[in-house]
Amino acid sequence: MGENIYFKNKEIKKLLAYYKKIWALGHVDALMGWDLETYMPEKGVIERGTASSQIDLFEQRLLLDKEFVKSVDLVSRIDGLNDYEKGVVRELKRDISIKKRIPPRLIEEESLAATKGVVAWRNARKKSNFGIFRPYLEEIVRIEREKAEKLGYKEHPYDALLDLYEEDMRVREVDSIFSDFIPRLKQILDRVISEKKFTKGGRLEKIKYNMTQMQAVNKKTIDMLGYDMGRFRVDVSAHPFTTTIGSNDVRITTRYEGIDFKRVLFSTIHESGHALYELQCDSQLAMTPVFGGISLGIHESQSRFWENMIGRSRPFVHAITPMLKGQLTFLKGIDEEEMYHYFNRVKPGMIRVDADELTYNFHIVIRYEIEKLLMKNEIKTKELPEFWNEKMEEYLGIKPKNDAEGVLQDIHWSQGSIGYFPTYSLGNIVSAIVRAKAMKEIKNFDGKIGAGDFKPLQDWLKEKIHRYGSTYKPKELLKKALGEGYNPIYLTAYLNQKFLG
Ligand code: MG
């Protein structure tokens, strides 16, 4: 490897040389986590958990090493650092400050509560009985409240947790975004439902597919999108995810359910969108604290952009339909119009991960409202199932029949992830801004997508967003790349045009 073109400052170089140890532990942990979800024999889980938490401890010890913390502090006062160097210092200071505030005892409690919580949640969901999970959730909420106190906040305890997933985002701002966005969305949804415009396409949802044929579809879709299989791979897991092992080793997983092929197709496109963000990060940033996507919201904007704005668009339907028909024999006689309606069928449902573009964000608001109340101790856990069901009725006009299709459907709370959900909607909001700007700046946008030519769009995303990794904070990046903030007007305009235009 030649001289790094961004990191020239001598003190920064020293920090990065030391950081390589921390990076290596993260690399090992990521690989172990990927293996756990894909190929590891089931009974290896306890030892894997132990190994993983020991590595976490090592990582923490290296990060909080007195000399290292002192050097980071000294370097942060140097004048004339470039943006990448400033990014390195900012990321290190943030990590150090978070790790310093949360005592090891609390981290241990959290990881134990999550381990037990996931087991209890699985069992509770299977039996559709919230009561089984409730005491575990109470313990998790108690720990998350304490965590918020340790991390510190100005206005709302939820701010402290939200900031872990979306830096500098606050309840005040999310509330203001949602208070404008949700009523507009509700208006669009109500009209689409009453005019029965996008209710077609249900026939294909019931068709079972052959596994081998569907694997071929997935492979051809990824080929079409132009991924370098020397740096990328696809495996199978219970819950699809993307993980970065290194700058040249990014992996996604997918899930074959055997029915309703758009589910696996869009899951693959979604995770590939996450992967592209990592794969197109500047290689000069490899093994540094600024490699890879900046926040969950910005990351989700990339996956949603590919899944919804591209994958469910008319030009994409045009590009992919011949291949789909070549692989899936049951599509004989289906034209592009029917495929488009199948891809975009609107149907209020109980389950978030199955939700269409119009109903998805209502699922998020419900979780966000509950999380805020929990953090302020303004709702009792025993009230959650009823609260949830009432909110579903209010927003989507449907009421879950049991806990499994209501309050128990998501794994997040059992893992101790409170503050995560709103980033899904923030991602949706940003994805529409990305779309608007890309369509303006890339000539013959629809024509290129329709022809299966994705390179100009990928290059544009790299230039505007991906290459910087975590050099800029989310809000700085949005301003710099798109000249915007988390402005929901683009998403409502897009949905209005698409579903009612
Ligand atoms: Mg995602």
Boltz pocket constraint, residues with backbone or C-beta under 6 A from the ligand:
constraints:
  - pocket:
      binder: B
      contacts: [[A, 270], [A, 274], [A, 300], [A, 303]]
      max_distance: 6.0
